[in-house]
Amino acid sequence: MDDLKRIARRAMLDHGLLPEFSAAAVAQANSITTAALASGPAVRDLRGLLWASIDNDDSQDLAQLSVAEALAAGMVKILVAVADVDSTVHIGSPIDDHARANTTSVYTAAQIFPMLPERLSTNLTSLADGQDRTALVIEMMIDAAGVLQGSDLYRATVRNRAKLAYNSVAAWLEGTAPPPTPLAAVPGMDDQLRIQDKVAQALKRVRRQRGALTLETLEARAVFDGGSLSDLRPDEHNRAKELIEEFMVAANGVTARFLESKRFPSIRRILRTPERWARIVALAGQVGEQLPATPNAVALNAFLAKRRDADPVRFPDLSLSVVKLLGKGEYAAKMPGQEAPGHFGLAVSDYTHSTAPNRRFPDLITHRLLKAALDGTAPPYTPDALSALAAHCTEQEGNAAKVGRAVRKSAAAVLLAPRVGQRFDGVVTGASDKGTWVRIQEPLAEGRVVKGYEGLDVGDCVRVELLHTDADRGFIDFARTR
């Protein structure tokens, strides 16, 4: 474990990220003893509502809560409360300087490098269970068909009534397990979650009809036994994750449109039309399906949904191939009235990041813009500053992903070291002048094809033999056997 932590720290430095907070940031964090609670006529008191958080089992940096209110004619009011980190982390402060440098929390198989000191992110700026906190609230009126009919945005004081976890909530929603203890302990919370789940599924149907992509990629999650790495297992999607995902997509759309309505700039999250569409068409052709010659999200999603039903075991491999071919998301500054690309994968035209300010700097920027718009003051960033920040956040997000991949590869190399000479089934996840890469399933790991890679492309299924591992450098080398 110590070796993996050393590798993770080195990877952070190699990719231009700060593994530790400065002495000034640590001193600032230590000087903050209480959560910042706003007051005044513009701050509503919503502590009496049945707010709940749903996140990973071990997450403490809780950034959002949700609650629902059923209205007449099938209408439901959904409220999403997001932690008001800006009230504690001010522009230009030492903690803000660190957050601005890294722009994101970095998650690795060895350890987490949080964007904010844990004293804040897991405590004083977290929407912690049973604690009063100030939040930015996104209010959405959604009809029975899953269509947004109205929205609002304001500040409020909230209190988390139940800290819930994805897996246990999903099992309960799907009828395979009893309600988790924190849910059962709060009268009315079961009805709350069922209303929210129904709305989320309606939102999902609407987005799918518009072309939001049905994808199931497998993310490796480190498993430890007595402090030692024992496995890398897939962190699978479930119904509770869908609930939060749908609410966050909807809330981020409301946020983007709110800023536009106030003639404010914003940082948008975009995914451009895929450049490697021809390869996606070719993948569809390999299973007897046709896609149009030009990018079409609705047609692509119909193909993906059909393949998920036809071959659910192989669908994560197809999903990963499509994700690789779609390209990477990015941040882009948008000025009032200016056209901006949408998000191809989510099938939305107005989209920003605003729901995870404990973990992502673009969300903190968005909150500062929102609060200025609400207060009727000038934007806290100039257009040039926003453009520079958008580019920087995109770059650092990419670097953080590289760190995560590097440490996962080192962790996988540790697990695979005793298995040199064994053969595995895999799928090609990358093919370029820089190399050809293949992913295997047990453990969930990716390595380079150093022999027999000629002619391989993303999405091809191959049989490979493990030739060599090097945990320190994160090398896993395969040879194609057929």
C-alpha positions in Angstrom: 0.0 0.0 0.0 2.9 2.4 0.8 4.4 1.7 -2.6 1.1 2.6 -4.3 0.8 5.8 -2.3 4.3 6.7 -3.4 3.4 6.0 -7.0 0.2 8.1 -6.7 2.1 11.0 -5.3 4.7 10.9 -8.0 2.0 10.6 -10.7 0.4 13.8 -9.3 3.6 15.7 -9.6 4.4 14.3 -13.0 1.0 15.5 -14.3 1.2 19.0 -12.9 -1.1 18.4 -9.8 -0.4 19.3 -6.2 -0.5 16.3 -3.9 -0.4 18.4 -0.7 -1.9 21.6 0.5 0.4 24.6 1.1 1.2 25.6 4.7 -1.0 28.7 4.2 -4.0 26.5 3.0 -3.5 24.2 6.0 -3.4 27.2 8.4 -6.5 28.7 6.8 -8.4 25.4 7.1 -7.4 25.0 10.8 -8.7 28.5 11.5 -12.2 27.7 10.3 -14.1 26.2 13.2 -17.7 26.5 12.2 -19.8 26.1 9.0 -20.8 29.3 7.3 -24.5 29.9 7.7 -26.1 32.7 5.7 -29.1 34.6 6.9 -31.5 37.3 5.8 -34.8 37.6 3.9 -33.3 36.1 0.7 -32.3 32.8 2.5 -35.3 30.5 3.0 -35.6 28.1 5.9 -36.2 24.6 4.4 -34.8 22.6 7.3 -38.2 21.0 7.9 -38.2 19.1 4.6 -37.2 15.5 4.3 -33.9 16.1 2.6 -31.6 13.1 2.0 -28.2 12.4 0.4 -27.4 9.4 -1.7 -23.7 8.7 -2.5 -21.1 6.0 -2.2 -21.0 4.1 1.1 -17.8 5.7 2.2 -18.4 9.2 0.9 -18.3 12.1 3.4 -17.9 15.0 1.1 -21.7 15.3 0.5 -22.4 18.0 -2.1 -26.1 17.6 -2.8 -29.4 16.7 -1.2 -32.8 16.1 -2.8 -36.5 16.2 -1.8 -39.8 15.9 -3.6 -43.3 17.3 -3.2 -46.2 15.7 -5.1 -48.6 18.3 -6.5 -51.9 18.1 -8.4 -52.3 16.5 -11.8 -49.2 14.4 -11.6 -46.9 17.4 -11.2 -43.9 17.0 -8.8 -41.7 19.7 -7.3 -38.1 18.4 -7.1 -35.6 20.4 -5.0 -31.9 19.8 -5.3 -29.8 21.5 -2.6 -26.1 22.0 -3.3 -23.5 22.9 -0.7 -22.6 26.6 -0.6 -18.8 26.1 -0.6 -18.1 29.7 -1.7 -19.2 31.1 1.6 -16.2 29.4 3.2 -13.7 29.3 0.3 -13.3 32.8 -1.0 -11.7 33.9 -4.3 -8.0 34.3 -3.9 -7.7 32.6 -0.5 -4.9 29.9 0.0 -7.5 27.1 -0.2 -9.0 28.6 -3.3 -5.5 28.8 -4.9 -5.0 25.1 -4.3 -8.5 24.3 -5.7 -7.8 26.5 -8.7 -4.5 24.8 -9.3 -5.8 21.2 -9.3 -9.5 22.0 -10.2 -10.7 18.6 -9.0 -10.4 15.9 -6.4 -8.2 13.1 -7.7 -9.4 9.6 -6.9 -6.8 6.8 -7.1 -6.6 3.2 -6.0 -4.1 4.2 -3.4 -5.7 7.3 -1.9 -7.8 10.4 -2.6 -6.2 13.8 -3.1 -9.1 16.1 -2.2 -9.6 19.5 -3.9 -10.4 21.0 -0.5 -9.0 20.1 2.9 -10.9 17.3 4.4 -11.7 19.5 7.4 -14.0 21.4 4.9 -15.0 18.9 2.2 -16.0 16.1 4.6 -17.2 18.3 7.4 -17.8 22.1 7.4 -18.8 22.4 3.7 -20.4 19.0 3.5 -24.1 18.6 3.7 -23.5 16.3 6.6 -26.1 14.1 8.3 -28.2 16.1 10.9 -26.3 19.4 10.4 -27.7 22.8 9.4 -26.1 24.0 6.2 -26.6 26.9 3.7 -27.2 25.7 0.2 -28.1 26.8 -3.3 -31.4 25.2 -4.1 -32.5 24.4 -7.7 -36.3 24.0 -7.8 -37.8 22.1 -10.7 -41.5 21.6 -11.6 -41.8 18.3 -13.5 -45.0 16.9 -15.0 -46.1 13.3 -15.2 -44.4 12.8 -18.6 -41.0 13.9 -17.2 -41.0 17.3 -18.9 -39.7 20.4 -17.0 -42.5 22.9 -16.7 -40.8 25.6 -14.6 -37.8 26.3 -12.4 -36.3 28.6 -9.8 -33.0 29.1 -8.0 -32.4 30.5 -4.5 -30.5 30.2 -1.3 -31.8 28.2 1.7 -30.9 26.6 5.0 -31.3 22.8 4.9 -30.6 19.8 7.0 -29.8 16.3 5.8 -32.3 13.8 7.4 -30.8 10.6 6.0 -27.3 9.8 4.7 -28.0 7.0 2.2 -25.8 4.9 0.0 -26.3 3.9 -3.7 -26.2 0.1 -3.4 -28.5 -0.3 -0.5 -31.1 2.2 -1.8 -30.9 0.6 -5.3 -31.5 -2.9 -3.8 -34.5 -1.6 -1.9 -36.0 0.3 -4.9 -35.6 -2.9 -7.0 -37.3 -5.0 -4.4 -34.3 -7.3 -3.6 -33.6 -6.0 -0.1 -35.4 -4.2 2.8 -35.1 -0.5 3.3 -31.6 0.6 4.6 -31.7 1.5 8.3 -31.2 5.3 7.8 -34.1 5.4 5.4 -36.4 3.3 7.6 -35.6 5.5 10.6 -37.2 8.6 9.1 -41.0 8.5 8.8 -42.1 9.3 5.3 -38.6 8.9 3.7 -39.7 5.7 1.9 -42.5 7.6 0.1 -40.1 10.4 -0.6 -37.6 8.1 -2.4 -40.3 6.4 -4.4 -41.6 9.7 -5.7 -38.1 10.8 -6.6 -37.4 7.5 -8.3 -40.6 7.7 -10.4 -39.7 11.3 -11.5 -36.1 10.2 -12.3 -37.3 7.4 -14.5 -39.6 9.7 -16.3 -36.7 12.2 -16.9 -34.6 9.3 -18.1 -37.2 8.3 -20.7 -37.5 11.8 -22.0 -33.7 12.1 -22.4 -33.4 8.7 -24.1 -36.1 9.8 -26.6 -34.0 12.9 -27.3 -30.9 10.7 -27.9 -29.1 10.6 -24.5 -26.9 7.6 -24.8 -27.5 4.3 -22.9 -24.0 3.4 -21.7 -22.7 1.0 -19.1 -19.0 1.4 -18.6 -17.2 -0.4 -15.9 -15.0 1.6 -13.5 -12.5 -0.2 -11.5 -12.8 0.1 -7.7 -10.0 -1.0 -5.5 -10.8 -3.7 -2.9 -8.6 -4.0 0.2 -8.2 -6.9 2.6 -6.5 -6.0 5.9 -4.8 -3.0 4.3 -3.5 -4.9 1.3 -4.9 -4.6 -2.3 -6.9 -7.8 -3.1 -8.8 -7.0 -6.2 -10.0 -4.4 -8.8 -13.7 -4.9 -9.3 -16.2 -3.0 -11.5 -18.2 -0.3 -9.8 -21.6 -1.0 -11.5 -24.4 1.3 -12.3 -27.8 1.0 -10.5 -31.2 2.6 -10.1 -30.1 4.9 -7.2 -27.2 6.2 -9.2 -29.7 6.8 -12.1 -31.9 8.8 -9.7 -29.1 11.1 -8.7 -27.7 11.3 -12.3 -31.1 12.4 -13.7 -31.6 15.1 -11.0 -28.1 16.4 -11.5 -28.4 16.6 -15.3 -31.7 18.5 -14.9 -30.4 20.8 -12.2 -27.3 21.6 -14.3 -29.5 22.5 -17.2 -31.6 24.8 -15.0 -28.4 26.5 -13.7 -27.1 27.1 -17.2 -30.4 28.7 -18.4 -30.7 30.7 -15.2 -27.3 32.4 -15.8 -28.3 33.0 -19.4 -31.6 34.6 -18.3 -29.6 37.0 -16.1 -27.3 37.9 -19.0 -24.4 36.3 -17.1 -21.5 34.4 -18.5 -21.1 30.7 -17.6 -18.7 27.8 -18.0 -20.5 25.1 -20.0 -19.7 21.4 -20.0 -19.7 20.2 -23.6 -19.1 17.1 -25.7 -18.7 17.9 -29.3 -20.0 15.8 -32.2 -17.7 12.7 -32.4 -14.9 12.9 -34.9 -14.6 9.0 -35.1 -18.2 8.4 -36.1 -17.2 6.2 -39.0 -15.6 3.7 -36.5 -18.8 3.7 -34.5 -20.7 3.0 -37.7 -18.3 0.1 -38.4 -18.8 -1.4 -34.9 -22.5 -1.4 -35.5 -22.0 -3.1 -38.8 -20.0 -5.9 -37.1 -23.2 -7.0 -35.4 -25.5 -6.5 -38.4 -26.8 -3.1 -37.5 -26.7 0.2 -39.5 -26.1 3.7 -38.4 -26.4 6.8 -40.5 -23.3 8.1 -42.2 -23.4 11.4 -40.2 -23.5 11.6 -36.4 -27.0 11.0 -35.0 -27.5 10.7 -31.2 -31.0 9.3 -31.4 -30.0 6.5 -33.9 -26.9 5.7 -31.8 -28.9 5.4 -28.6 -31.4 3.1 -30.3 -28.6 0.9 -31.5 -27.1 0.8 -28.0 -30.4 0.0 -26.3 -30.9 -2.9 -28.8 -27.4 -4.3 -28.1 -27.9 -4.0 -24.3 -31.0 -6.2 -24.6 -29.4 -8.6 -27.1 -26.0 -9.1 -25.3 -26.0 -7.7 -21.8 -22.7 -9.5 -20.9 -20.7 -7.8 -23.7 -22.5 -4.5 -23.5 -20.0 -2.8 -21.1 -17.3 -3.6 -23.6 -19.3 -2.0 -26.4 -20.1 1.0 -24.2 -16.4 1.5 -23.4 -15.6 1.4 -27.1 -18.2 4.0 -27.9 -17.1 6.3 -25.0 -13.5 6.2 -26.4 -14.7 7.0 -29.9 -17.0 9.8 -28.7 -14.0 11.8 -27.4 -13.6 13.7 -24.2 -15.9 16.3 -22.6 -14.5 19.8 -22.0 -15.3 23.1 -20.4 -16.0 26.2 -22.5 -16.7 29.7 -21.5 -20.0 31.0 -22.8 -20.9 34.7 -23.0 -24.5 36.0 -22.8 -26.3 35.6 -26.2 -23.4 33.5 -27.6 -24.0 30.2 -29.2 -22.3 27.2 -27.5 -22.0 23.5 -28.4 -24.2 21.2 -26.4 -23.4 17.8 -24.9 -23.8 15.0 -27.5 -23.8 12.2 -25.0 -26.4 13.7 -22.7 -28.5 15.1 -25.5 -28.8 18.5 -23.9 -28.0 21.9 -25.3 -27.6 23.9 -22.1 -25.4 22.2 -19.5 -23.0 23.3 -16.9 -21.4 21.7 -13.8 -22.8 23.1 -10.5 -23.7 20.2 -8.3 -20.3 19.1 -6.8 -18.4 22.2 -5.5 -16.6 20.2 -2.9 -15.0 18.1 -5.6 -14.9 20.2 -8.8 -13.6 23.8 -9.3 -15.9 24.6 -12.3 -18.9 24.0 -9.9 -17.4 26.5 -7.4 -17.0 29.0 -10.2 -20.6 28.5 -11.3 -21.8 29.1 -7.7 -19.9 32.4 -7.5 -21.6 33.4 -10.7 -25.0 32.3 -9.5 -24.7 34.2 -6.2 -23.7 37.4 -8.0 -26.7 37.0 -10.3 -29.0 36.5 -7.4 -27.5 39.5 -5.5 -27.6 41.7 -8.6 -23.8 42.3 -8.5 -21.3 42.1 -11.3 -19.8 38.7 -12.3 -16.8 37.9 -10.2 -14.8 36.8 -13.3 -14.0 38.7 -16.5 -14.7 37.0 -19.9 -10.9 36.4 -20.4 -10.5 34.9 -16.9 -13.5 32.6 -17.5 -12.0 31.4 -20.9 -8.7 30.8 -19.3 -10.2 28.9 -16.4 -12.3 26.7 -18.7 -9.2 25.7 -20.6 -7.3 25.1 -17.4 -10.1 23.0 -15.9 -10.2 20.9 -19.0 -6.5 20.3 -18.9 -6.4 19.4 -15.2 -9.4 17.1 -15.5 -7.4 15.3 -18.2 -4.3 15.2 -16.0 -6.4 13.9 -13.0 -7.8 11.1 -15.2 -4.2 10.2 -16.2 -3.2 10.0 -12.6 -6.2 7.7 -11.8 -5.3 5.5 -14.8 -1.6 5.4 -13.9 -2.3 4.3 -10.3 -4.9 1.7 -11.4 -2.4 0.3 -13.8 0.2 0.0 -11.0 -2.4 -1.6 -8.8 -3.4 -4.0 -11.6 0.3 -4.8 -12.2 0.7 -5.8 -8.6 -2.3 -8.1 -8.8 -1.2 -9.6 -12.2 2.5 -10.1 -11.4 2.0 -13.8 -10.4 0.0 -14.5 -13.6 2.6 -13.8 -16.2 2.1 -16.4 -19.0 -1.7 -16.6 -18.6 -4.1 -15.8 -21.3 -7.1 -13.5 -21.2 -10.0 -12.4 -23.3 -10.0 -8.7 -23.8 -11.4 -5.8 -25.9 -9.3 -3.1 -27.6 -9.8 0.3 -25.8 -7.3 2.4 -27.7 -5.5 2.3 -31.0 -3.3 5.1 -32.2 0.3 5.9 -33.1 1.0 6.0 -29.3 0.1 2.3 -28.9 -2.7 -0.2 -28.8 -4.5 -1.0 -25.5 -6.7 -3.8 -24.4 -8.9 -4.3 -21.3 -9.4 -7.6 -19.5 -12.1 -8.4 -16.9 -10.5 -10.3 -14.0 -9.1 -8.2 -12.6 -10.5 -5.2 -14.4 -7.3 -3.9 -15.9 -5.9 -2.3 -19.1 -2.6 -3.0 -20.7 -0.6 -2.4 -23.8 -0.5 -4.9 -26.7 3.3 -4.9 -27.6 3.1 -7.9 -30.0 0.6 -8.6 -32.7 -1.2 -5.3 -32.5 -1.2 -4.7 -36.2 -4.7 -4.0 -37.6 -6.4 -3.8 -34.3 -8.9 -1.0 -33.6 -11.1 0.1 -30.8 -13.9 -2.4 -30.1 -12.1 -5.5 -31.5 -12.2 -8.6 -29.3 -8.9 -10.3 -28.8 -7.2 -13.1 -26.9 -3.9 -12.0 -25.3 -1.1 -13.4 -23.2 0.4 -11.5 -20.3 4.1 -11.0 -21.0 5.3 -8.6 -18.3 4.3 -6.3 -15.5 6.1 -3.4 -13.8 4.2 -2.0 -10.9 6.5 1.0 -10.4 6.0 2.2 -14.0 2.4 0.9 -14.3 3.3 -1.4 -17.3 1.2 -4.3 -18.2 2.3 -5.8 -21.5 0.3 -8.3 -23.6 0.9 -10.3 -26.8 -2.0 -11.0 -29.1 -2.5 -14.7 -29.5 -5.5 -14.6 -31.9 
